Amino acid sequence: MAIVACLFFWGSIHRLLKKEAPDLSELEVSEETTMEHANMFRQWAEEGIRLVFHVSAEREWFVFAGVVALLFLISEAARHIHFLTLCYIGVVGGMSIPVIYVKNEQKMTEFGEKLRFKSQRFCSIIKERFQKMKNKIAGQKKEIKEKKQE
């Protein structure tokens, strides 16, 4: 975006000074340079895919799920916010959140532990209910089979 803005200002200044713009018709990118950049981009993409697979399948599944959820939230926010506004929010957040975290690290750690404990308790309750429903359904199936056999 900065390059486009600079080119715009450069063209405007040339018009104001009534100078002729340079001839850019001979400006071209060689095939070799294009292939180098394409191969470099492909290597970056492959490395990114390897990293995503490594984090998601081999190491920290919860970190991967959190990143996916965060990217989803960012994409939803981007649907409603202008790109420059989103970049501004990102820069301001990137500058202020680490400072806030350093100041309140102990409180955030305690809150995270409480949240983890509550979520584990909630998951165990759901597992219990699911197991009860599963046992109830299995019991009903046995009763139906017994009735059919009689």
N, C-alpha and C positions, 0 to 999 in steps of 0.2 A: 504494500500500500504506500509505503514511503517512496518507493521508486516511481510509482505512478504520479504521486504528488509532486515530486521533484521534476519529472518530465513535463507536467502541466505548467509549473512555474517557469521552467526553462523556456517553454514555448511562448508563454505570455510575455516574458521579458524580451524575447527576440522580436515579438510583434510590437511591443511598446517602443523598442529602440529602432524599429524599422530595419532590422537586419534580416537577411535571408537565412532561413533555417538550413542546416547542413543536409546534404543529400544522403539519406540512409538506405537508398535502394540497394547498395552493395553490401549491406549488413546481412550476414548470414551465419548460421551455426553449422559447423562441419558435422558430417555423419559420425566421425570418430568421437567427437565430444558428446554428441547425443547418445551414442551407444555406451560410453563410459558412465554418463549420468543415469541411463536406464538400468545398467547393471548394478550401479551403486544403490539405486532406489530398490531394486529387486532384492539385493542382499539385506538391506535394512528391513524390508517387509518380511523376509524369511526369518531374520533374527527376532523380529517382534513376535511372529507367530510361534517360534520356538520358546521364547520367554513366556508367552501367554500359556502355552501348553505346560511348560515346566511348573509355573506357579499354580495353575488350576489343577493339574492331574497329579503332580508329584509332591508338592510341598504344602502350601498354605491355601486350602480351599476357601476358607472364610475370607481371606484377604482378597482372593479373586472375586468372590461373590460381592464383597463390598465395593470393589473397583467397578464391577459391572453395574451395580446399583447406582453408584455415583455418576458414572457416565450416562446412565439412563436419565437421572435427574438433570444433568447438565443439558442433555439433548432436549428434554421437555422445556427447560427454562429458555433454551435458545430458540424454541419455536415462537416464544412470545416477546423476546427481548432483542433489540438491535445488536449486531455483532460488536460494534464499538463499545456499547454499554456493557456487554458481557465481558469484553476484554478489560475494561476499566474495573469492573467488579472483581475479576480474577486478579488483577494487579494489586488492588487495595486489599483483597482477602489474603493474597500471598505475602503481603508485607505486614499485615496486622495480626493474622491468626498465630503465627509462630511466637510473636511477642506475648500475646495473651496466654498461649499455652505455657510458656516459660514461667510467667507470673503465677499461674494457677495450676501448675502440674499436679500437685498433691491432691487438690480437690477433684480434678478431672480423673485421676487414677482411682480415687475412692468411688467416684460416681460410676466409672466403668466397671469396677468390681461389683458394686451393688446391682447394676444393670445386668451383668453376666449371671449373678446369682438368681435374680428374678426370672431371667429368661430360661435358665436351666430348670427352675422350679415349674415354670409354665410348660416347658416341653415335657417334663415328667408327668404333669397332670394330663396333658393331651395324650401321651402314650398310654397312660392308665385307662383313660376313657376309650381310646381306640381298641385296646386289648379287651376291655369289657364288652364292647360292641362286637368284636370279632368272636369272642367266646359265646355271646348270646346268639349270634347268627349261626355259629357252628352247632350249638345246642338245638336250635330250631330245625336245622337240616337233619340232625340225627332223629328228631321226633318225626319228621316227615318220612324219612327212610323206614323207620319202624312201623309207621302206619301203613306204608305201601307194602311192606313185607307181610303184614297181618292180613 
